[in-house]
């Protein structure tokens, strides 16, 4: 994300619970992925968890970017 998108997040997240929720989820998924990816070896269940987290993160980011674009047009 660029600075303009972060500015929009800072401005509208306190007023828009959906935008705030999506941003918090995105950050949570990022932290979970970082923790798993630091491991030198992943079990098959951890590998599956990584795939699911990446998918959830991408789905959420798609929704987040759509909201940010809507706010940027205002």
Backbone torsions as a table, in degrees:
resi	resn	phi	psi	omega
1	UNK	NA	147.2	179.7
2	UNK	-96.8	178.4	-176.1
3	UNK	-63.2	-36.7	-179.7
4	UNK	-63.0	-41.9	179.3
5	UNK	-66.0	-38.8	176.4
6	UNK	-65.5	-38.3	177.3
7	UNK	-61.6	-42.3	178.5
8	UNK	-63.6	-43.1	177.4
9	UNK	-58.7	-47.9	-179.1
10	UNK	-62.8	-36.2	-176.8
11	UNK	-76.1	-42.7	-170.8
12	UNK	-102.7	-18.9	-178.3
13	UNK	-58.4	-40.5	179.1
14	UNK	-63.6	-25.2	-178.4
15	UNK	-95.0	-22.0	-175.0
16	UNK	-116.7	103.3	-177.5
17	UNK	-61.5	-32.6	179.4
18	UNK	-67.2	-44.6	178.0
19	UNK	-62.4	-44.1	179.3
20	UNK	-63.0	-44.8	179.9
21	UNK	-61.1	-46.8	-179.7
22	UNK	-61.8	-40.9	179.9
23	UNK	-66.6	-43.3	179.8
24	UNK	-64.8	-39.7	176.6
25	UNK	-63.5	-42.7	179.5
26	UNK	-58.0	-45.5	179.9
27	UNK	-66.1	-40.1	178.9
28	UNK	-63.0	-46.2	178.4
29	UNK	-60.7	-40.0	179.5
30	UNK	-60.9	-45.8	-179.5
31	UNK	-64.7	-41.1	179.3
32	UNK	-64.4	-42.0	178.3
33	UNK	-64.3	-43.6	179.2
34	UNK	-59.2	-42.9	-179.8
35	UNK	-61.4	-45.1	-179.7
36	UNK	-68.8	-39.9	-176.4
37	UNK	-73.2	-13.4	176.1
38	UNK	-76.9	-18.9	-179.4
39	UNK	-68.6	145.4	179.0
40	UNK	-78.5	-22.9	179.2
41	UNK	-142.0	135.3	177.1
42	UNK	-111.8	135.7	174.3
43	UNK	-72.2	164.1	176.8
44	UNK	-56.5	-37.9	178.8
45	UNK	-69.0	-34.3	176.7
46	UNK	-69.4	-37.5	176.2
47	UNK	-61.9	-41.1	177.3
48	UNK	-64.3	-41.0	178.9
49	UNK	-61.9	-41.1	178.0
50	UNK	-60.8	-46.0	179.4
51	UNK	-60.3	-43.8	-179.5
52	UNK	-66.1	-42.2	178.6
53	UNK	-62.9	-41.5	178.6
54	UNK	-63.2	-40.3	178.7
55	UNK	-66.0	-45.1	179.2
56	UNK	-63.3	-41.1	179.8
57	UNK	-63.2	-44.0	179.3
58	UNK	-65.2	-43.9	178.1
59	UNK	-59.8	-44.8	179.6
60	UNK	-65.5	-39.7	-179.5
61	UNK	-66.3	-36.2	176.9
62	UNK	-59.7	-45.4	178.3
63	UNK	-66.4	-41.1	-179.7
64	UNK	-62.2	-45.4	-179.9
65	UNK	-64.3	-37.4	178.0
66	UNK	-62.6	-42.5	177.7
67	UNK	-66.1	-42.1	179.5
68	UNK	-62.2	-41.5	178.5
69	UNK	-62.9	-39.3	178.7
70	UNK	-62.4	-43.9	178.7
71	UNK	-67.9	-34.1	-178.4
72	UNK	-68.9	-21.4	179.3
73	UNK	-85.5	-6.5	-179.8
74	UNK	-79.2	NA	NA
